[in-house]
Amino acid sequence: MKGLSIEARVGLLILLAAGLLAAFVFVLSGVRLGKTYELFVDFNNPGSVQSGAPVRIGGLKVGQVSEMRYLGGGLDPRTGRRALVRMRVQLDQDVQPTVHEDALFYVTAQGVLGEQFVAVDPGTAEKPALAPGAIVHGVDPPRLDLALALGYELLETLVDGIRANRAELGSLLDGLISILRDLSGLLHENRARLEQIIVNVETASSEAAQLVTGARAQYVDGAEARRVLTNLDRVLAVAARDLGPLLTDVRSVAGHADTALATIGPEEQRRIRATIERAASIAERADSTLADAQGIVAHVRAGEGTVGAMLMDEEIYDDVQELIRDLKHNPWKFFWRE
């Protein structure tokens, strides 16, 4: 250096400074020297992400955003979706096998006020790897600015409404306070009556429960009621058991009669057919009679009608016995009434 002239020294210093400046710019520009591949990510609102923003997987930088292009919301024939912004990202070739077709691309930030970047969730290993040049749909970041703007507009509308209707709201509030005051006074004045009403309701509920229990014990679970219902069930069972074979025999006789009709004259056939029709009518009436009997039994079990009341209500039964006993001892009551 001592043998160089002052001009040569200045030239070397300038070259050294230019080299340092180029290296500094190269580092800051994020130019990657390894092999890369590109993907396209569509967003409706990518936030404040700009070209040169890093792309990270698991917090590690694996690429960067190389271009942001406005699409205008038109329908893309390749994807069948509408998007406003298409982002071109350059990823390291080493991570290509780990980014699968169900990967998620979303915008996030380092801290609350940090720089925004594109984060990638690689997806599941069962899916194939995302091919270079593929177009995927990104997840838009939350619009805090839009939420704040809408909230401010809503608050401003609310304040304007309160200011415009201040008199009506004050009158409404005064009326509500007056109603609450009157209601409080009414409850205070009638506290004893309300307590008595509550006691009466509890008493009525208890008595109703006791009445239902007593009625069930006497008219449903009583020995006399069970005996009557058992007898009725036995009669119906016998009728149902015998009516089926009877109907079968009637049908068999009708079938044999049809066979016999083919061997006799027209007049005899007419008479026999009339007899068979009457027999079928009798069988249908028997079915109807059995159904009516079952309905009557159901009404009797429910204690409906005179017979049901006499069978299920022991008080009526006792009254009838008392009436018969009185008529036996005083038969003149048939002809004379006091």
KATAUR-V76405 format. One record per pair of residues at least 24 apart in sequence whose C-alpha atoms are under 8 Angstrom apart, sorted by the first residue. I is the first residue (numbers start at 1). GAP is how many residues later the second one is. Records with the same first field share a line. If there is no record, write none. Layout:
I = GAP, GAP
This chain:
30 = 34
34 = 58, 59
35 = 57, 58
36 = 54, 55, 56, 57
37 = 53, 54, 55, 56, 59, 95, 96
38 = 50, 51, 52, 53, 94, 95
39 = 49, 50, 51, 52, 93, 94, 95, 96, 97
40 = 46, 47, 48, 49, 93, 94, 95, 96
41 = 45, 46, 47, 48, 64, 94, 95, 96, 97
42 = 41, 42, 43, 44, 45, 93, 94, 95, 96
43 = 40, 41, 42, 43, 44, 94, 95, 96, 97
44 = 29, 39, 40, 41, 96
45 = 39, 40, 95, 96
46 = 39, 61, 94, 95
47 = 60, 93, 94
48 = 68
49 = 58, 67, 68, 69
53 = 63, 64, 65
54 = 63, 64
55 = 34, 36, 62, 63, 64, 65
56 = 61, 62, 63, 64
57 = 62, 63, 64, 65
58 = 61, 62, 63
59 = 60
62 = 29, 30, 33
63 = 26, 27, 28, 29
64 = 25, 26, 27
65 = 24, 25
66 = 24
79 = 56
96 = 33, 34
97 = 32, 33
98 = 24, 27, 31
99 = 24, 30, 31
100 = 24, 25, 27, 28, 29, 30
101 = 26, 27, 28, 29
102 = 25
104 = 34, 35
105 = 32, 33, 34
106 = 32, 33, 34, 35
107 = 32, 33, 34
108 = 33
219 = 93, 94
225 = 86, 87
228 = 83
229 = 72
232 = 65
236 = 58
239 = 51
240 = 50
247 = 36
250 = 29, 30, 33
